Amino acid sequence: MLRLNLTLLAVLVVCALSLVTSRHDARRLFVELEREQARARQLETEYGQLQLEQSTWGMPARVEKIARENLRMQLPPAARVEIVDTGAGGTGTATTSGTTP
């Protein structure tokens, strides 16, 4: 009878330790999951900000202003613009004619 009691006590201790270990692992994994979800929300916010910044930097008016002021570029006069038909699709592309000044 004593041997059976000691065996049952050992099984009980092993079960209790495995329960504590599994609870600890579950809590640790939950904390890690929460941390990664917060990081994902932060990255989504940053991605939205970067998209907004990209659209701001790529605005045609801004690009044209930089081209005019910094690179000293200008639109060619209307007399130097030719519309070339590409054949398939019917839309043409504008090219400049003549020599480059």
N, CA and C atoms as an extended XYZ file, in Angstrom:
303
Properties=species:S:1:pos:R:3:atomname:S:1:resname:S:1:resid:I:1 pbc="F F F"
N         0.814       -1.193        0.000 N   MET     1
C         0.000        0.000        0.000 CA  MET     1
C         0.859        1.259        0.000 C   MET     1
N         1.945        1.215        0.755 N   LEU     2
C         2.857        2.359        0.816 CA  LEU     2
C         3.484        2.625       -0.553 C   LEU     2
N         3.831        1.568       -1.247 N   ARG     3
C         4.430        1.689       -2.574 CA  ARG     3
C         3.435        2.317       -3.556 C   ARG     3
N         2.179        1.937       -3.496 N   LEU     4
C         1.147        2.498       -4.358 CA  LEU     4
C         0.962        3.986       -4.062 C   LEU     4
N         0.965        4.358       -2.789 N   ASN     5
C         0.826        5.759       -2.414 CA  ASN     5
C         2.008        6.588       -2.923 C   ASN     5
N         3.217        6.072       -2.788 N   LEU     6
C         4.397        6.792       -3.274 CA  LEU     6
C         4.366        6.931       -4.794 C   LEU     6
N         3.912        5.892       -5.483 N   THR     7
C         3.812        5.943       -6.937 CA  THR     7
C         2.783        6.988       -7.354 C   THR     7
N         1.636        6.982       -6.692 N   LEU     8
C         0.606        7.971       -7.007 CA  LEU     8
C         1.075        9.388       -6.695 C   LEU     8
N         1.834        9.548       -5.593 N   LEU     9
C         2.384       10.854       -5.244 CA  LEU     9
C         3.365       11.322       -6.316 C   LEU     9
N         4.207       10.442       -6.805 N   ALA    10
C         5.166       10.797       -7.852 CA  ALA    10
C         4.443       11.187       -9.138 C   ALA    10
N         3.397       10.442       -9.492 N   VAL    11
C         2.612       10.767      -10.686 CA  VAL    11
C         1.940       12.123      -10.509 C   VAL    11
N         1.419       12.383       -9.308 N   LEU    12
C         0.781       13.662       -9.027 CA  LEU    12
C         1.766       14.821       -9.149 C   LEU    12
N         2.988       14.649       -8.621 N   VAL    13
C         4.004       15.700       -8.705 CA  VAL    13
C         4.390       15.946      -10.170 C   VAL    13
N         4.562       14.897      -10.949 N   VAL    14
C         4.910       15.032      -12.361 CA  VAL    14
C         3.786       15.756      -13.115 C   VAL    14
N         2.544       15.398      -12.839 N   CYS    15
C         1.404       16.067      -13.487 CA  CYS    15
C         1.348       17.540      -13.104 C   CYS    15
N         1.579       17.841      -11.837 N   ALA    16
C         1.547       19.234      -11.384 CA  ALA    16
C         2.650       20.043      -12.057 C   ALA    16
N         3.853       19.473      -12.153 N   LEU    17
C         4.958       20.176      -12.811 CA  LEU    17
C         4.681       20.387      -14.297 C   LEU    17
N         4.099       19.388      -14.963 N   SER    18
C         3.789       19.559      -16.384 CA  SER    18
C         2.697       20.602      -16.580 C   SER    18
N         1.729       20.680      -15.655 N   LEU    19
C         0.701       21.702      -15.730 CA  LEU    19
C         1.293       23.095      -15.580 C   LEU    19
N         2.182       23.278      -14.607 N   VAL    20
C         2.828       24.570      -14.392 CA  VAL    20
C         3.656       24.957      -15.611 C   VAL    20
N         4.376       24.000      -16.164 N   THR    21
C         5.202       24.263      -17.344 CA  THR    21
C         4.347       24.661      -18.542 C   THR    21
N         3.254       23.937      -18.763 N   SER    22
C         2.408       24.252      -19.916 CA  SER    22
C         1.723       25.611      -19.740 C   SER    22
N         1.311       25.948      -18.529 N   ARG    23
C         0.718       27.267      -18.275 CA  ARG    23
C         1.738       28.379      -18.517 C   ARG    23
N         2.960       28.162      -18.060 N   HIS    24
C         4.012       29.153      -18.259 CA  HIS    24
C         4.276       29.349      -19.753 C   HIS    24
N         4.367       28.263      -20.494 N   ASP    25
C         4.592       28.356      -21.940 CA  ASP    25
C         3.440       29.079      -22.632 C   ASP    25
N         2.209       28.783      -22.205 N   ALA    26
C         1.048       29.434      -22.812 CA  ALA    26
C         1.080       30.934      -22.546 C   ALA    26
N         1.412       31.336      -21.347 N   ARG    27
C         1.483       32.765      -21.028 CA  ARG    27
C         2.605       33.449      -21.801 C   ARG    27
N         3.746       32.783      -21.886 N   ARG    28
C         4.877       33.341      -22.627 CA  ARG    28
C         4.525       33.516      -24.104 C   ARG    28
N         3.859       32.518      -24.685 N   LEU    29
C         3.463       32.611      -26.088 CA  LEU    29
C         2.398       33.682      -26.302 C   LEU    29
N         1.500       33.851      -25.335 N   PHE    30
C         0.480       34.893      -25.453 CA  PHE    30
C         1.112       36.277      -25.426 C   PHE    30
N         2.078       36.478      -24.538 N   VAL    31
C         2.776       37.770      -24.471 CA  VAL    31
C         3.511       38.028      -25.782 C   VAL    31
N         4.142       36.998      -26.319 N   GLU    32
C         4.854       37.140      -27.592 CA  GLU    32
C         3.883       37.457      -28.730 C   GLU    32
N         2.716       36.816      -28.719 N   LEU    33
C         1.699       37.090      -29.734 CA  LEU    33
C         1.222       38.536      -29.647 C   LEU    33
N         0.958       39.018      -28.463 N   GLU    34
C         0.529       40.410      -28.283 CA  GLU    34
C         1.602       41.380      -28.768 C   GLU    34
N         2.843       41.084      -28.467 N   ARG    35
C         3.952       41.940      -28.895 CA  ARG    35
C         4.040       41.984      -30.417 C   ARG    35
N         3.897       40.843      -31.067 N   GLU    36
C         3.985       40.793      -32.523 CA  GLU    36
C         2.776       41.470      -33.169 C   GLU    36
N         1.608       41.365      -32.559 N   GLN    37
C         0.441       42.067      -33.093 CA  GLN    37
C         0.613       43.577      -32.974 C   GLN    37
N         1.190       44.032      -31.873 N   ALA    38
C         1.461       45.469      -31.721 CA  ALA    38
C         2.474       45.916      -32.764 C   ALA    38
N         3.474       45.095      -33.016 N   ARG    39
C         4.480       45.422      -34.040 CA  ARG    39
C         3.838       45.481      -35.424 C   ARG    39
N         2.906       44.552      -35.691 N   ALA    40
C         2.210       44.551      -36.984 CA  ALA    40
C         1.387       45.822      -37.146 C   ALA    40
N         0.704       46.256      -36.087 N   ARG    41
C        -0.059       47.507      -36.162 CA  ARG    41
C         0.871       48.690      -36.405 C   ARG    41
N         2.023       48.684      -35.754 N   GLN    42
C         2.994       49.763      -35.948 CA  GLN    42
C         3.498       49.777      -37.393 C   GLN    42
N         3.772       48.615      -37.942 N   LEU    43
C         4.248       48.536      -39.328 CA  LEU    43
C         3.166       48.964      -40.313 C   LEU    43
N         1.902       48.636      -40.034 N   GLU    44
C         0.815       49.076      -40.902 CA  GLU    44
C         0.703       50.600      -40.895 C   GLU    44
N         0.860       51.196      -39.719 N   THR    45
C         0.819       52.653      -39.620 CA  THR    45
C         1.978       53.269      -40.392 C   THR    45
N         3.159       52.703      -40.222 N   GLU    46
C         4.332       53.219      -40.931 CA  GLU    46
C         4.168       53.066      -42.443 C   GLU    46
N         3.586       51.949      -42.875 N   TYR    47
C         3.363       51.721      -44.298 CA  TYR    47
C         2.409       52.773      -44.868 C   TYR    47
N         1.355       53.079      -44.127 N   GLY    48
C         0.425       54.122      -44.564 CA  GLY    48
C         1.101       55.471      -44.672 C   GLY    48
N         1.954       55.784      -43.700 N   GLN    49
C         2.683       57.052      -43.742 CA  GLN    49
C         3.628       57.097      -44.939 C   GLN    49
N         4.283       55.974      -45.219 N   LEU    50
C         5.198       55.931      -46.367 CA  LEU    50
C         4.449       56.060      -47.688 C   LEU    50
N         3.263       55.465      -47.777 N   GLN    51
C         2.472       55.619      -48.995 CA  GLN    51
C         2.073       57.079      -49.200 C   GLN    51
N         1.680       57.731      -48.108 N   LEU    52
C         1.320       59.147      -48.191 CA  LEU    52
C         2.523       59.981      -48.609 C   LEU    52
N         3.676       59.688      -48.024 N   GLU    53
C         4.895       60.420      -48.375 CA  GLU    53
C         5.268       60.189      -49.832 C   GLU    53
N         5.139       58.946      -50.283 N   GLN    54
C         5.464       58.638      -51.675 CA  GLN    54
C         4.539       59.384      -52.629 C   GLN    54
N         3.254       59.436      -52.310 N   SER    55
C         2.338       60.149      -53.194 CA  SER    55
C         2.626       61.647      -53.192 C   SER    55
N         3.078       62.164      -52.049 N   THR    56
C         3.421       63.581      -51.976 CA  THR    56
C         4.664       63.879      -52.804 C   THR    56
N         5.687       63.057      -52.669 N   TRP    57
C         6.936       63.293      -53.395 CA  TRP    57
C         6.762       63.104      -54.897 C   TRP    57
N         5.820       62.266      -55.302 N   GLY    58
C         5.661       61.979      -56.720 CA  GLY    58
C         4.591       62.786      -57.409 C   GLY    58
N         4.072       63.809      -56.749 N   MET    59
C         3.028       64.625      -57.377 CA  MET    59
C         3.596       65.304      -58.621 C   MET    59
N         2.844       65.277      -59.712 N   PRO    60
C         3.346       65.869      -60.960 CA  PRO    60
C         3.740       67.337      -60.821 C   PRO    60
N         2.993       68.098      -60.051 N   ALA    61
C         3.332       69.518      -59.894 CA  ALA    61
C         4.683       69.688      -59.207 C   ALA    61
N         4.952       68.843      -58.222 N   ARG    62
C         6.240       68.920      -57.510 CA  ARG    62
C         7.384       68.516      -58.438 C   ARG    62
N         7.179       67.440      -59.185 N   VAL    63
C         8.215       66.980      -60.110 CA  VAL    63
C         8.493       68.057      -61.158 C   VAL    63
N         7.432       68.667      -61.674 N   GLU    64
C         7.614       69.719      -62.676 CA  GLU    64
C         8.336       70.922      -62.085 C   GLU    64
N         8.005       71.283      -60.858 N   LYS    65
C         8.660       72.427      -60.213 CA  LYS    65
C        10.159       72.163      -60.046 C   LYS    65
N        10.513       70.966      -59.604 N   ILE    66
C        11.933       70.626      -59.441 CA  ILE    66
C        12.633       70.609      -60.789 C   ILE    66
N        11.947       70.068      -61.805 N   ALA    67
C        12.546       70.035      -63.138 CA  ALA    67
C        12.798       71.449      -63.657 C   ALA    67
N        11.872       72.347      -63.404 N   ARG    68
C        12.037       73.730      -63.879 CA  ARG    68
C        13.109       74.468      -63.081 C   ARG    68
N        13.055       74.380      -61.764 N   GLU    69
C        13.942       75.192      -60.930 CA  GLU    69
C        15.348       74.612      -60.809 C   GLU    69
N        15.448       73.356      -60.460 N   ASN    70
C        16.767       72.767      -60.209 CA  ASN    70
C        17.473       72.307      -61.477 C   ASN    70
N        16.713       71.689      -62.390 N   LEU    71
C        17.331       71.139      -63.599 CA  LEU    71
C        17.215       72.065      -64.800 C   LEU    71
N        16.517       73.174      -64.612 N   ARG    72
C        16.323       74.173      -65.656 CA  ARG    72
C        15.719       73.558      -66.929 C   ARG    72
N        14.769       72.676      -66.741 N   MET    73
C        14.071       72.061      -67.878 CA  MET    73
C        12.833       72.891      -68.193 C   MET    73
N        12.390       72.806      -69.442 N   GLN    74
C        11.178       73.517      -69.835 CA  GLN    74
C        10.463       72.721      -70.907 C   GLN    74
N         9.174       72.985      -71.033 N   LEU    75
C         8.389       72.317      -72.064 CA  LEU    75
C         8.813       72.847      -73.426 C   LEU    75
N         8.833       71.975      -74.434 N   PRO    76
C         9.175       72.465      -75.778 CA  PRO    76
C         8.029       73.295      -76.329 C   PRO    76
N         8.317       74.213      -77.232 N   PRO    77
C         7.241       74.999      -77.845 CA  PRO    77
C         6.318       74.079      -78.653 C   PRO    77
N         5.076       74.517      -78.826 N   ALA    78
C         4.082       73.699      -79.524 CA  ALA    78
C         4.506       73.374      -80.957 C   ALA    78
N         5.280       74.239      -81.574 N   ALA    79
C         5.727       74.005      -82.953 CA  ALA    79
C         6.700       72.832      -83.043 C   ALA    79
N         7.346       72.488      -81.955 N   ARG    80
C         8.330       71.403      -81.976 CA  ARG    80
C         7.763       70.072      -81.508 C   ARG    80
N         6.463       70.008      -81.198 N   VAL    81
C         5.837       68.773      -80.717 CA  VAL    81
C         5.103       68.100      -81.856 C   VAL    81
N         5.364       66.818      -82.056 N   GLU    82
C         4.683       66.029      -83.076 CA  GLU    82
C         3.993       64.860      -82.396 C   GLU    82
N         2.806       64.509      -82.880 N   ILE    83
C         2.088       63.341      -82.379 CA  ILE    83
C         2.376       62.197      -83.345 C   ILE    83
N         2.898       61.092      -82.823 N   VAL    84
C         3.254       59.945      -83.641 CA  VAL    84
C         2.262       58.830      -83.347 C   VAL    84
N         1.612       58.321      -84.377 N   ASP    85
C         0.656       57.236      -84.221 CA  ASP    85
C         1.425       55.925      -84.123 C   ASP    85
N         1.127       55.139      -83.113 N   THR    86
C         1.835       53.876      -82.925 CA  THR    86
C         1.218       52.752      -83.726 C   THR    86
N         0.061       52.964      -84.319 N   GLY    87
C        -0.568       51.940      -85.152 CA  GLY    87
C        -1.539       51.086      -84.351 C   GLY    87
N        -1.069       50.261      -83.483 N   ALA    88
C        -1.924       49.380      -82.685 CA  ALA    88
C        -2.387       50.120      -81.445 C   ALA    88
N        -3.651       50.220      -81.258 N   GLY    89
C        -4.168       50.884      -80.072 CA  GLY    89
C        -4.659       52.278      -80.337 C   GLY    89
N        -4.147       52.925      -81.332 N   GLY    90
C        -4.655       54.231      -81.734 CA  GLY    90
C        -4.214       55.390      -80.900 C   GLY    90
N        -3.501       55.171      -79.807 N   THR    91
C        -3.045       56.315      -79.011 CA  THR    91
C        -1.663       56.705      -79.491 C   THR    91
N        -1.429       57.950      -79.536 N   GLY    92
C        -0.151       58.452      -80.018 CA  GLY    92
C         0.731       58.907      -78.883 C   GLY    92
N         1.992       59.074      -79.173 N   THR    93
C         2.916       59.617      -78.196 CA  THR    93
C         3.497       60.897      -78.739 C   THR    93
N         3.768       61.797      -77.851 N   ALA    94
C         4.306       63.095      -78.270 CA  ALA    94
C         5.817       63.008      -78.311 C   ALA    94
N         6.396       63.497      -79.384 N   THR    95
C         7.849       63.590      -79.488 CA  THR    95
C         8.197       64.986      -79.916 C   THR    95
N         9.416       65.383      -79.671 N   THR    96
C         9.848       66.689      -80.124 CA  THR    96
C        10.566       66.539      -81.448 C   THR    96
N        10.422       67.526      -82.281 N   SER    97
C        11.098       67.499      -83.584 CA  SER    97
C        12.206       68.529      -83.583 C   SER    97
N        13.100       68.347      -84.485 N   GLY    98
C        14.184       69.307      -84.601 CA  GLY    98
C        15.366       68.897      -83.765 C   GLY    98
N        16.325       69.788      -83.712 N   THR    99
C        17.555       69.505      -82.961 CA  THR    99
C        17.429       70.041      -81.559 C   THR    99
N        18.225       69.488      -80.695 N   THR   100
C        18.242       69.926      -79.314 CA  THR   100
C        19.020       71.229      -79.208 C   THR   100
N        18.479       72.238      -78.521 N   PRO   101
C        19.186       73.544      -78.445 CA  PRO   101
C        20.458       73.447      -77.672 C   PRO   101
